[in-house]
Amino acid sequence: MNDFFADKRVLVTGGTGSIGAEIVTQLLEHGVQVVRVLSNDENSLFNMRAQLDDERLRYLLGDVRDEKRMRIASRDVELVFHAAALKHVPIGEYNPFELVQTNVIGTQNAISAALDENVERFLLIGTDKAVNPTSVLGASKLLCEKLVVDASAYRGNRRTRFASIRFGNVLNSRGSVLEVFQDQIRRGGPVTVTDREMTRFAISASQAVSCVLQAMATMLGGEIFVPKMQALRVMDLAETLVKELSPKYGLDPRKIAIETTKARPGEKTHEELMTDRELERCSELEDMYVVVPETFDLGGYGGYERPEMSEYASNAVSLMSKKDVTDLLKGLKGIGH
């Protein structure tokens, strides 16, 4: 993989977000020539520039909603990681067209710019919420995936390859449930869980981006990459955090209450990473599955043998034990600070 990224010119949209920033950081370790970091958050660009002092970085202020800005940002670029998105489920339920403008129209702007500027490869960063969506966020990200697949079909003789990667909750991302729980514990509780039985696929930002880079380096075009992921019970995460973090804040974990609230608008009890139909068009790699869309046939994955599972849902895979959750938390940056 080092050889693939060596001397490449790269654009990362949403480059100051949790996943985008980790993509930028890992790319710098792979010998890239230049990385353009596009964000509409001026303050985050300023802070990132102070933290990452590297002459290969270019900080671009702009929005994926602006098609002309996307075309300029994509000029002379070989690889595009499209991580820009609005991502909060409850906010999306009350601001649906804002998600359409950023997630859907913004993705089409990025696709059009990649084609116009003859980009080599384009990878969409997706989410499990796009599978059988119940929220505006999920529906918008499903449309993003469809746009990327369609771009592979209509690109004509242009060289641009398009693909997507889809994974579950990134635990140490901004605004994640982990961040919410930490803040609640720091204040002395209560810690709020919407459903005692709720499960989620969980992955760290560094693990997720390792899969992202692998997908970019190996894509044939048109596929959806799905990492092999473990799941956890959200209640187990809350209980483990209370046990581990309370002493760090000078608090007694026995006095931190965990309360159950009702599910928020658009929120699922369990998440899925593939539909039944996708499982039928899925090939298995060492660390990931690859879904070949029905509208774009690929012969490079050795047929379409269905993996030995009836569904790929967070309540249908083996759940992490509390020890597993503890070990996962210990490997994350910034926990308890």
N, C-alpha and C positions, 0 to 999 in steps of 0.2 A: 504493500500500500504506500510506503514511503516513496517509491519510484513514481507512482501515479501522480501524486500531488507535487512532486518536485518541479519548481519553476512555473507552476500554474498561476494564472491570474484569476482571482476569485471575487465574487460578490456575495455578501451575506445580508439579506434583507432581515429587518428585525434584529440587527446584529448586536444591539445592546440588551436584548432580553436574556432570560436565563439560558435557553438553549442556544440562541444566536451567539452570545458571548462565549459559551463553552466551545462552540464550533470554531470561532475565531481563535481562541486560545490553543486548541488542539491543532489547527491548521498551521500555526506558527512553528509547531514542532515537526512539521512534515516538509519543510524546505520550500514552501510556496514563494513565488516571486512577489506577489502583492495581494492584499486582502482589502476590499472596499467594504466598509461597515456602514450600512444604510439604516438610519433610524429617524423617526419624527420626534424623538425625545432629545432636545438639545442638551438638557442637563446630564442625561445619561451618557451622551457622547462626550461631554466635557469630562465627566468622572472616569470614563473608560480610557480616555486619552491620557489622563494622569496616572492611571494604574498600569496601562500597557504601553510602555515606551519602546516602540519598535518601528523602525523606519519603513517597514513593509506595509504598515497600516495606513489606510486613507479613510478619514471620517467624513461621511456624507450625510448632510441633513436633508431629509426629504421624506415623502410619503408614497407608499405603493398605490394610493388612490390617484396619483398624478402620473399619467401615462408618459408624458414627455420626460419627466424626471427619471422614470424607470429606464427609458431608452438611453438617456445620457449615462446613467449609472452602469448600464450593461455594456457600454461601448468597449470593445477590445477585451472583453472578459471571456474566459473559457468555461468556467463553472459557476453556476448560481445555486446557492442554498436559500430556498425561500422559506424563511422562518417567521416573517412578519404576519401577525394575526391578532385579533381580539379574542380572548380565550375564557372569560368568566361566564359561566352558565347563567346565574341569576340576572346579571346585568344585561346579558344578551336577550333575555326574555322580555325585557321592557324597552330595549333599544334595538329592535331587530334589523332595521335598515342600516344602522351604523355597522353591524356585523356584515351585512351584504356588501356595503361599500368597501370595507377593508378586506374581508376574507375572500369574497367572491370576485368583485370587480378588481380589487387589488391583485389577486392571483392572475386574472386574465391579462391585466396590464403587464405583469411580470413575464407571463408567457409570450405575449406579443413582442415585448422588448427583446426577449431571448431569441425569438425567431428572426426578428428584423436585424439584430446585431450578430447573427450567426454564432451564438453561444454553442459550446460543445455539449454540455450536459446541464440539466435542470432538475433539481430534486426538491419536491414539496415536503415540508415537515407537517405531518398530519397527526390525528388523534383517534383513540378508540371511540370517542363520542360520535364519530362519523358512521359507526356501524349501527344499523337500525336506530336512527336518531330519534330522541324524544324532546330535544331542545333546539332552539334557534342556532346555537353554536354548532351542535352536531350536524344539523341540516346544512349549514353554511360550509362546514368542512367536508361534508360529503360532496357538495357541489364542486368544491375545489379539486377533490380527487377526480371527479368526472371531467373537469376541464383539462386536467393534466393528461389523463388517458386520451381524451379526444385530440389534444395537441399532437400526441404521438401518431395518430391516424391521419391528420391532415397536414403534417409538416412538409409533405412532398419530397423533393430531392434535397432539402436542407439537412444539414448534418446534426441538428440539435436532437439529443435524446432526452426524453422526459420520463420521470418516475416519481413515486411517492414512497414515504415511509410512515408507518402508523404505529404509535406506541401508547402506553397508558400514562398514568400520573407520574410526572417527574417530581420526586419528593422534595428536593431542595430548590424548586423554582419559586420565583416571586409570586406571592398570593396563593401558594399551595396550602392544602390543609395542614401540612406540617408547620408552616409559618404561623397559621392561625392558632393552632394548638399551643405553640411556644409562647405566643403573646398572651393567651389566656392563662397559662400556667404562671408566667412571670407576674401577672396581676393577682395571683392567688385563686384563680378559678372563678366560676365553674368552667370546665371544658365541655363544649357542646358537640354531641354527635347526633346526626340526623336520624340514624337508624342503627340499632344494635347489630343487625345482620348485614349491614352494608359492606361490600367487598370492592376492592380496587386493584388493578394491576399497578405495580410500583417499580420504579427504576430510578437510579440516580442520574443526574445530568451527564456525568462523565461516561457512564455506561451507555446512555442513550446516544450520545454523540459518537462514541466508538462505532455503534451500529450505523449511524448516519454516514460516517465517512466510508464505511465498508460498502454501503448501498451505492453511494456515489461512484466509487471505484469499480464496482462490478455490474452496474445496471446495463441491460441490453436496450431498454426503452419500452415504456408502456406498463411496467409491472408495479405492484405495490409490495414493499418489503414490510414484514411484520416480525419484530424480534421475538424470540422465545422468552417469555416473562413469567415470573412468579406473581402471585396475588397475596394480598393480606386482608384481614378483617380490620376495618377502620377503628373499631372499638379496641382491638389489640394494640393498634398504633397509639391510640390515646392513652391507654393504661400504661404502656411501656414508657411513653414520654413523661407522664406524671411521675413514674418511679425514678426515671433517670435524671430528669431535669430539676425537680423540686429541690433536692439538696444543693444544687448549684446556685439556686436563687435564695438559699437560706430558708426554705419552706419545708413543712412536714407533708410528705405525699399523702398521708392519711387524711389530711384536712382539705385536699383538693378534690372537689366534687366533680363527677362526670354526669352530665345531664343529657337526656335524650330529647331532641326536638323533632318537629315534623320535617319531612323532605322539602327542599326548596323547589321552586318552579323549574321544571325541565330536568330535574335530577333523577337518575336511575338508582335502584338499589344495587344492581350489579352491572358491570360493563362487559362488552364483547370486543374482541379484536378481529374476528372474522365472522361472516355470515355462513350459513350452511352451503349456499351456492358457491361462495368463495372457497370453502374447504374442498369442493369438488374440482377446483382449478388451481390447486396449490401444490407447489413442490417444496421439499424440505432441504434446507442447507444446514450447516453445522450449528450456527447461532440464530438463524432466522428462517422464516417461511417466506415464500414468494408467491403472490397471487397474480395469476395471469388473467387480465380482464377478458370478458367474452367478446368485446368489440375489437380486440387487437391480439392476434395470435402470435405466440412466441414458441419457437422450437428449441431454444437454447438451454432449457432446464430439464431435459431428459424425460419428457412426458409429464403427465399431470396426476401422479399418484397421490391419492388423498392420505393425509397423515392419519395415524391411528388414534383419532379422537373424534367424538361425536359433536362436540362444540368447543369453541375457544372463548370461554366466558370466565369472568373472575370468580364465579362460584362453582366452576366445573373443573378447575385445576387445583392441584394441591396448594393449600394455604400455608404461608409461612408460620412457623411457631413463634412464640414470643421471643425466644432466644434468637431466631433468625432475624426478627424485626430489630432486636437490640444490636445485633452484629451489623445490620444494614445501616442503622442510624450512626453507629460509631465511625463508619466510613464516609459520612457526609460532612461537607464543609459548613462551618458556622453554627452547628447545633449547640445550643446552650449559651450563645453569646448575645 
